[in-house]
Amino acid sequence: MKKSNILLVDDDKVYLFIMNKIISALSSELEVSSFTDGEQAVKFLERCTEEDIKLPEVIFLDINMPFLDGWGFLAEFKKLKSKIHKKINIYMVSSSSREEDVQRAAQFKELTGYVVKPIEEDKLVEIFTKIYADNW
């Protein structure tokens, strides 16, 4: 597997630290970046498209964040899609298993899936196996 970029977007710094450690332990081929709000992540993706910087293959996106939440991020991502020429797997991640959130997430074709926190290592392996198929 070639080096792959993973983007974590969540305002919980402890969660970001733990996820970074777990993902890094799964494979040295996974490079993790993180942002604490959706606005920072959108600006990063805009910069990637403008400066030909490698885009992430996977984004784990929290719903509730300051400045720009997960729903706002998805609205901005839709505007950027025409500049993105590869599939980005976006997983909405939340401590909420409320049916309203799950149904709202299902309306976004940009989302690959909805995952309830905490994400266990075996769930990450399942996600990465699905995305990277034969290269995992």
N, CA, C and O of each residue as an XYZ file, in Angstrom:
544
protein
N       0.841     -1.182      0.000
C       0.000      0.000      0.000
C       0.883      1.242      0.000
O       1.845      1.328      0.763
N       0.553      2.197     -0.856
C       1.283      3.464     -0.853
C       0.823      4.301      0.325
O      -0.261      4.076      0.864
N       1.643      5.270      0.731
C       1.267      6.151      1.837
C      -0.111      6.731      1.594
O      -0.385      7.256      0.515
N      -0.971      6.643      2.578
C      -2.331      7.162      2.483
C      -2.575      8.178      3.577
O      -2.085      8.044      4.699
N      -3.338      9.192      3.231
C      -3.651     10.250      4.184
C      -5.011     10.025      4.824
O      -5.999      9.727      4.152
N      -5.033     10.177      6.134
C      -6.254     10.081      6.911
C      -6.445     11.433      7.586
O      -5.502     11.985      8.153
N      -7.655     11.964      7.527
C      -7.944     13.257      8.148
C      -8.966     13.064      9.261
O     -10.043     12.509      9.042
N      -8.616     13.531     10.457
C      -9.514     13.498     11.601
C     -10.006     14.917     11.846
O      -9.206     15.847     11.949
N     -11.326     15.084     11.940
C     -11.901     16.405     12.194
C     -12.806     16.275     13.410
O     -13.914     15.745     13.326
N     -12.313     16.771     14.549
C     -13.034     16.604     15.806
C     -12.493     17.621     16.810
O     -11.289     17.877     16.835
N     -13.356     18.199     17.631
C     -12.911     19.196     18.604
C     -12.405     18.587     19.916
O     -11.939     19.318     20.790
N     -12.489     17.277     20.064
C     -12.026     16.590     21.269
C     -10.561     16.187     21.079
O     -10.253     15.238     20.358
N      -9.669     16.927     21.739
C      -8.228     16.697     21.544
C      -7.763     15.336     22.081
O      -6.833     14.741     21.538
N      -8.400     14.851     23.130
C      -8.059     13.530     23.661
C      -8.440     12.457     22.633
O      -7.664     11.539     22.369
N      -9.633     12.582     22.060
C     -10.079     11.654     21.018
C      -9.108     11.684     19.827
O      -8.739     10.633     19.303
N      -8.698     12.880     19.402
C      -7.756     12.998     18.282
C      -6.441     12.288     18.598
O      -5.892     11.581     17.753
N      -5.945     12.478     19.808
C      -4.698     11.844     20.221
C      -4.815     10.321     20.176
O      -3.948      9.634     19.637
N      -5.910      9.805     20.756
C      -6.111      8.349     20.804
C      -6.275      7.776     19.395
O      -5.656      6.767     19.057
N      -7.102      8.413     18.583
C      -7.306      7.934     17.211
C      -6.000      7.953     16.422
O      -5.708      7.021     15.673
N      -5.228      9.000     16.589
C      -3.936      9.089     15.898
C      -3.045      7.920     16.291
O      -2.417      7.302     15.431
N      -2.985      7.615     17.578
C      -2.162      6.496     18.062
C      -2.648      5.160     17.504
O      -1.844      4.346     17.050
N      -3.959      4.934     17.537
C      -4.510      3.663     17.053
C      -4.252      3.499     15.558
O      -3.801      2.441     15.117
N      -4.533      4.534     14.783
C      -4.354      4.453     13.329
C      -2.877      4.268     12.982
O      -2.534      3.452     12.127
N      -2.017      5.017     13.640
C      -0.573      4.893     13.375
C      -0.060      3.502     13.718
O       0.840      2.992     13.050
N      -0.625      2.882     14.756
C      -0.215      1.533     15.143
C      -0.710      0.480     14.146
O      -0.099     -0.580     14.010
N      -1.808      0.767     13.453
C      -2.349     -0.197     12.485
C      -1.458     -0.342     11.260
O      -1.308     -1.435     10.712
N      -0.866      0.778     10.834
C      -0.011      0.724      9.652
C       0.879      1.956      9.585
O       0.435      3.076      9.838
N       2.132      1.732      9.243
C       3.048      2.860      9.052
C       2.776      3.565      7.724
O       3.351      4.617      7.446
N       1.905      2.988      6.911
C       1.553      3.584      5.615
C       0.394      4.572      5.717
O       0.002      5.179      4.721
N      -0.154      4.733      6.924
C      -1.252      5.676      7.124
C      -0.711      6.927      7.807
O      -0.166      6.863      8.909
N      -0.869      8.051      7.143
C      -0.418      9.332      7.666
C      -1.634     10.096      8.167
O      -2.584     10.307      7.413
N      -1.619     10.513      9.426
C      -2.783     11.131     10.040
C      -2.574     12.634     10.218
O      -1.545     13.080     10.726
N      -3.578     13.404      9.787
C      -3.639     14.842     10.049
C      -4.927     15.095     10.797
O      -5.877     14.319     10.689
N      -4.966     16.184     11.560
C      -6.202     16.463     12.293
C      -6.461     17.952     12.407
O      -5.550     18.780     12.377
N      -7.759     18.260     12.540
C      -8.220     19.630     12.748
C      -9.303     19.593     13.809
O     -10.014     18.599     13.948
N      -9.425     20.688     14.561
C     -10.387     20.720     15.658
C     -11.712     21.374     15.283
O     -12.602     21.480     16.127
N     -11.862     21.812     14.044
C     -13.172     22.257     13.593
C     -13.277     22.121     12.077
O     -12.275     22.050     11.367
N     -14.512     22.088     11.610
C     -14.775     21.879     10.195
C     -14.233     22.968      9.302
O     -13.843     22.705      8.165
N     -14.204     24.198      9.807
C     -13.706     25.327      9.016
C     -12.230     25.135      8.653
O     -11.829     25.366      7.512
N     -11.429     24.711      9.632
C     -10.007     24.451      9.371
C      -9.848     23.348      8.332
O      -8.998     23.438      7.446
N     -10.670     22.309      8.444
C     -10.585     21.183      7.513
C     -10.970     21.597      6.100
O     -10.338     21.159      5.138
N     -11.988     22.426      5.957
C     -12.390     22.914      4.630
C     -11.268     23.740      4.013
O     -10.953     23.587      2.834
N     -10.669     24.615      4.814
C      -9.554     25.438      4.309
C      -8.389     24.555      3.866
O      -7.740     24.839      2.859
N      -8.125     23.485      4.616
C      -7.071     22.544      4.245
C      -7.384     21.892      2.894
O      -6.513     21.815      2.026
N      -8.626     21.423      2.714
C      -9.008     20.784      1.452
C      -8.950     21.773      0.296
O      -8.548     21.407     -0.809
N      -9.347     23.018      0.533
C      -9.241     24.051     -0.503
C      -7.781     24.238     -0.908
O      -7.457     24.318     -2.093
N      -6.910     24.305      0.095
C      -5.474     24.461     -0.189
C      -4.941     23.264     -0.976
O      -4.135     23.424     -1.893
N      -5.396     22.072     -0.613
C      -4.966     20.865     -1.339
C      -5.346     20.965     -2.815
O      -4.541     20.636     -3.686
N      -6.559     21.413     -3.097
C      -7.006     21.483     -4.493
C      -6.295     22.595     -5.252
O      -6.025     22.452     -6.444
N      -5.989     23.696     -4.582
C      -5.338     24.833     -5.241
C      -3.850     24.608     -5.457
O      -3.294     25.047     -6.464
N      -3.201     23.926     -4.519
C      -1.749     23.766     -4.561
C      -1.314     22.356     -4.930
O      -0.139     22.013     -4.794
N      -2.241     21.547     -5.392
C      -1.957     20.175     -5.805
C      -1.271     19.366     -4.698
O      -0.302     18.646     -4.937
N      -1.803     19.509     -3.484
C      -1.331     18.742     -2.334
C      -2.185     17.477     -2.254
O      -3.382     17.512     -2.539
N      -1.574     16.379     -1.873
C      -2.286     15.108     -1.808
C      -3.479     15.186     -0.858
O      -3.340     15.556      0.308
N      -4.635     14.835     -1.370
C      -5.868     14.839     -0.591
C      -5.962     13.583      0.280
O      -5.361     12.558     -0.040
N      -6.714     13.666      1.373
C      -6.903     12.460      2.192
C      -7.783     11.443      1.470
O      -8.647     11.810      0.674
N      -7.556     10.179      1.754
C      -8.412      9.116      1.227
C      -9.608      8.905      2.142
O     -10.679      8.489      1.700
N      -9.407      9.205      3.447
C     -10.446      8.976      4.444
C     -10.531     10.190      5.359
O      -9.516     10.737      5.791
N     -11.767     10.601      5.646
C     -12.017     11.658      6.621
C     -12.971     11.099      7.677
O     -14.040     10.583      7.351
N     -12.570     11.210      8.951
C     -13.449     10.879     10.062
C     -13.931     12.218     10.623
O     -13.146     12.983     11.182
N     -15.229     12.492     10.468
C     -15.807     13.809     10.708
C     -16.792     13.789     11.877
O     -17.791     13.071     11.844
N     -16.505     14.576     12.902
C     -17.414     14.708     14.034
C     -18.605     15.583     13.636
O     -18.479     16.436     12.758
N     -19.748     15.378     14.273
C     -20.918     16.219     13.994
C     -20.823     17.544     14.740
O     -20.907     18.609     14.128
N     -20.650     17.485     16.049
C     -20.715     18.686     16.887
C     -19.335     19.269     17.135
O     -18.522     18.710     17.872
N     -19.090     20.421     16.495
C     -17.825     21.135     16.647
C     -18.100     22.630     16.611
O     -19.128     23.060     16.087
N     -17.186     23.430     17.167
C     -17.363     24.889     17.093
C     -17.080     25.406     15.679
O     -16.499     24.699     14.856
N     -17.488     26.611     15.415
C     -17.272     27.332     14.163
C     -18.027     26.697     13.000
O     -18.983     27.288     12.497
N     -17.626     25.529     12.570
C     -18.309     24.839     11.468
C     -18.440     23.374     11.868
O     -17.443     22.660     11.976
N     -19.674     22.932     12.087
C     -19.886     21.547     12.520
C     -19.801     20.582     11.337
O     -19.534     20.991     10.207
N     -20.028     19.314     11.610
C     -19.929     18.300     10.556
C     -20.892     18.527      9.412
O     -20.543     18.303      8.253
N     -22.115     18.975      9.724
C     -23.108     19.232      8.671
C     -22.644     20.395      7.792
O     -22.770     20.348      6.569
N     -22.109     21.437      8.428
C     -21.587     22.582      7.676
C     -20.403     22.189      6.812
O     -20.263     22.655      5.681
N     -19.551     21.328      7.354
C     -18.411     20.827      6.578
C     -18.907     20.133      5.309
O     -18.379     20.360      4.220
N     -19.930     19.284      5.463
C     -20.453     18.544      4.309
C     -21.029     19.496      3.257
O     -20.869     19.261      2.059
N     -21.695     20.566      3.693
C     -22.230     21.554      2.757
C     -21.090     22.229      1.985
O     -21.199     22.450      0.779
N     -20.006     22.554      2.680
C     -18.853     23.179      2.020
C     -18.130     22.169      1.123
O     -17.635     22.528      0.054
N     -18.071     20.930      1.553
C     -17.418     19.885      0.761
C     -18.132     19.713     -0.580
O     -17.488     19.514     -1.609
N     -19.461     19.788     -0.563
C     -20.239     19.679     -1.804
C     -19.787     20.726     -2.817
O     -19.700     20.443     -4.012
N     -19.500     21.940     -2.335
C     -19.052     23.025     -3.215
C     -17.664     22.746     -3.794
O     -17.344     23.184     -4.900
N     -16.854     22.022     -3.046
C     -15.475     21.712     -3.477
C     -15.389     20.507     -4.404
O     -14.386     20.329     -5.095
N     -16.432     19.676     -4.427
C     -16.371     18.392     -5.134
C     -15.922     18.505     -6.582
O     -15.238     17.611     -7.080
N     -16.284     19.566     -7.264
C     -15.907     19.696     -8.672
C     -14.395     19.841     -8.848
O     -13.867     19.571     -9.927
N     -13.704     20.261     -7.801
C     -12.248     20.422     -7.852
C     -11.503     19.173     -7.383
O     -10.281     19.084     -7.500
N     -12.256     18.212     -6.852
C     -11.651     16.991     -6.303
C     -11.863     15.862     -7.301
O     -12.997     15.529     -7.647
N     -10.782     15.289     -7.751
C     -10.851     14.286     -8.814
C     -10.547     12.873     -8.336
O     -10.019     12.053     -9.087
N     -10.881     12.599     -7.091
C     -10.719     11.251     -6.556
C     -11.755     11.045     -5.471
O     -12.323     12.002     -4.945
N     -11.990      9.803     -5.145
C     -12.974      9.489     -4.101
C     -12.355      9.727     -2.733
O     -11.261      9.249     -2.432
N     -13.079     10.473     -1.916
C     -12.700     10.644     -0.518
C     -13.792      9.977      0.309
O     -14.966     10.331      0.199
N     -13.408      9.027      1.122
C     -14.348      8.305      1.982
C     -14.549      9.104      3.258
O     -13.627      9.247      4.061
N     -15.758      9.624      3.442
C     -16.053     10.427      4.625
C     -16.968      9.623      5.545
O     -18.041      9.167      5.151
N     -16.508      9.465      6.778
C     -17.294      8.786      7.799
C     -17.714      9.811      8.840
O     -16.871     10.449      9.469
N     -19.021      9.966      9.020
C     -19.540     10.820     10.072
C     -19.354     10.055     11.372
O     -19.773      8.903     11.491
N     -18.727     10.695     12.338
C     -18.432     10.053     13.617
C     -19.095     10.868     14.719
O     -18.922     12.085     14.793
N     -19.843     10.199     15.559
C     -20.542     10.915     16.618
C     -20.793     10.009     17.808
O     -20.872      8.787     17.675
N     -20.916     10.623     18.964
C     -21.320      9.853     20.141
C     -22.836      9.656     20.121
O     -23.391      8.943     20.958
N     -23.493     10.293     19.161
C     -24.943     10.186     19.036
C     -25.344      9.010     18.149
O     -24.867      8.860     17.024
N     -26.216      8.199     18.680
C     -26.795      7.139     17.847
C     -28.261      7.466     17.586
O     -29.053      6.591     17.234
N     -28.615      8.761     17.766
C     -29.994      9.204     17.541
C     -30.400      8.933     16.096
O     -29.644      9.207     15.164
N     -31.571      8.406     15.930
C     -32.082      8.053     14.603
C     -32.133      9.274     13.682
O     -31.905      9.152     12.478
N     -32.434     10.462     14.246
C     -32.490     11.682     13.427
C     -31.130     11.979     12.787
O     -31.058     12.357     11.618
N     -30.043     11.804     13.568
C     -28.703     12.052     13.034
C     -28.342     11.026     11.963
O     -27.780     11.372     10.924
N     -28.667      9.774     12.222
C     -28.371      8.711     11.256
C     -29.140      8.953      9.958
O     -28.583      8.798      8.871
N     -30.408      9.330     10.064
C     -31.214      9.598      8.867
C     -30.716     10.833      8.134
O     -30.669     10.843      6.904
N     -30.344     11.869      8.867
C     -29.816     13.081      8.224
C     -28.520     12.757      7.483
O     -28.304     13.216      6.361
N     -27.670     11.969      8.115
C     -26.410     11.576      7.476
C     -26.667     10.787      6.197
O     -25.937     10.937      5.217
N     -27.692      9.953      6.199
C     -28.011      9.126      5.025
C     -28.397      9.974      3.815
O     -28.351      9.488      2.685
N     -28.777     11.231      4.035
C     -29.159     12.111      2.939
C     -27.956     12.668      2.177
O     -28.112     13.215      1.086
N     -26.766     12.531      2.743
C     -25.553     13.044      2.103
C     -24.870     11.921      1.331
O     -24.291     11.012      1.927
N     -24.940     11.987      0.014
C     -24.294     10.948     -0.797
C     -22.773     11.032     -0.690
O     -22.069     10.108     -1.098
N     -22.265     12.134     -0.145
C     -20.819     12.277      0.048
C     -20.304     11.395      1.182
O     -19.110     11.101      1.250
N     -21.205     10.973      2.075
C     -20.797     10.149      3.209
C     -20.680      8.679      2.819
O     -21.530      8.130      2.116
N     -19.619      8.070      3.288
C     -19.418      6.638      3.090
C     -20.101      5.851      4.198
O     -20.570      4.735      3.977
N     -20.157      6.441      5.399
C     -20.769      5.735      6.506
C     -20.940      6.602      7.730
O     -20.482      7.744      7.777
N     -21.610      6.040      8.724
C     -21.874      6.702     10.002
C     -21.372      5.765     11.092
O     -21.768      4.600     11.145
N     -20.504      6.270     11.957
C     -19.901      5.440     13.000
C     -20.114      6.103     14.354
O     -19.908      7.307     14.507
N     -20.527      5.308     15.329
C     -20.740      5.819     16.678
C     -19.445      5.696     17.476
O     -18.783      4.659     17.452
N     -19.092      6.779     18.187
C     -17.907      6.801     19.053
C     -18.151      5.946     20.282
O     -19.300      5.777     20.692
N     -17.122      5.415     20.868
C     -15.740      5.434     20.393
C     -15.548      4.407     19.278
O     -16.179      3.350     19.276
N     -14.682      4.729     18.349
C     -14.389      3.796     17.260
C     -13.348      2.808     17.775
O     -12.240      3.188     18.152
N     -13.718      1.578     17.784
C     -12.807      0.527     18.240
C     -11.827      0.161     17.113
O     -12.097      0.383     15.933
N     -10.706     -0.395     17.508
C      -9.674     -0.781     16.546
C     -10.212     -1.736     15.480
O      -9.882     -1.595     14.303
N     -11.040     -2.709     15.882
C     -11.559     -3.662     14.901
C     -12.474     -2.978     13.879
O     -12.544     -3.415     12.731
N     -13.171     -1.920     14.279
C     -14.008     -1.162     13.341
C     -13.121     -0.402     12.350
O     -13.440     -0.327     11.164
N     -12.025      0.153     12.827
C     -11.082      0.829     11.925
C     -10.488     -0.155     10.919
O     -10.361      0.159      9.736
N     -10.125     -1.348     11.396
C      -9.585     -2.372     10.493
C     -10.626     -2.723      9.437
O     -10.292     -2.863      8.260
N     -11.882     -2.865      9.846
C     -12.965     -3.160      8.896
C     -13.085     -2.041      7.846
O     -13.211     -2.318      6.653
N     -13.046     -0.790      8.292
C     -13.147      0.350      7.374
C     -11.972      0.378      6.417
O     -12.162      0.514      5.209
N     -10.761      0.253      6.938
C      -9.580      0.319      6.087
C      -9.488     -0.873      5.136
O      -9.021     -0.726      4.007
N      -9.921     -2.030      5.572
C      -9.935     -3.205      4.701
C     -10.880     -2.972      3.529
O     -10.565     -3.321      2.391
N     -12.030     -2.387      3.807
C     -13.010     -2.092      2.759
C     -12.459     -1.063      1.765
O     -12.634     -1.212      0.555
N     -11.802     -0.032      2.270
C     -11.304      1.042      1.409
C     -10.078      0.610      0.623
O      -9.985      0.859     -0.579
N      -9.150     -0.029      1.289
C      -7.874     -0.368      0.651
C      -7.851     -1.776      0.074
O      -6.865     -2.174     -0.545
N      -8.910     -2.523      0.266
C      -9.109     -3.854     -0.296
C      -7.857     -4.714     -0.258
O      -7.395     -5.095      0.817
N      -7.313     -5.016     -1.409
C      -6.197     -5.959     -1.509
C      -4.883     -5.408     -0.962
O      -3.937     -6.166     -0.750
N      -4.815     -4.101     -0.733
C      -3.563     -3.485     -0.266
C      -3.479     -3.355      1.236
O      -2.508     -2.797      1.748
N      -4.463     -3.850      1.958
C      -4.450     -3.673      3.405
C      -3.749     -4.807      4.098
O      -3.649     -4.813      5.325
